Amino acid sequence: MTQTLIIFGIVFLVGILLVFYKYQHRQKLHDNVDQLKSVIRQIFEEAEKPAISQNRLIKGLKQHLGINEKMALKLIGKARHEDLIEIESLDFKKMGKMQYRKKFE
């Protein structure tokens, strides 16, 4: 009985540590503006366009940072708040697509 309890405790502790690591990793991504700026620069360089769609920006953030779509949307909001990107056009007639343009060089 005690061996089972010890093994369960170790597995539970490892699970808690993984959840804490994931939380810390996401917080670090959200707080690091310089890293976000460099990733956004890479995404715009790969697109070779002055403005890209929101879907393209989400896919780029997911690819470069290894995050999910919800976190990518949060990072887009952070980038807009830090004046790294801005909305170029709201074209709701064409399926609600947004175009973003970077504000730095």
Rosetta blueprint (number, residue, H / E / L):
1 M L
2 T H
3 Q H
4 T H
5 L H
6 I H
7 I H
8 F H
9 G H
10 I H
11 V H
12 F H
13 L H
14 V H
15 G H
16 I H
17 L H
18 L H
19 V H
20 F H
21 Y H
22 K H
23 Y H
24 Q H
25 H H
26 R H
27 Q H
28 K H
29 L H
30 H H
31 D H
32 N L
33 V H
34 D H
35 Q H
36 L H
37 K H
38 S H
39 V H
40 I H
41 R H
42 Q H
43 I H
44 F H
45 E H
46 E H
47 A H
48 E L
49 K L
50 P L
51 A E
52 I E
53 S E
54 Q H
55 N H
56 R H
57 L H
58 I H
59 K H
60 G H
61 L H
62 K H
63 Q H
64 H H
65 L H
66 G L
67 I L
68 N L
69 E H
70 K H
71 M H
72 A H
73 L H
74 K H
75 L H
76 I H
77 G H
78 K H
79 A H
80 R H
81 H H
82 E L
83 D L
84 L L
85 I E
86 E E
87 I E
88 E E
89 S E
90 L E
91 D E
92 F L
93 K L
94 K L
95 M L
96 G L
97 K E
98 M E
99 Q E
100 Y E
101 R E
102 K E
103 K L
104 F L
105 E L
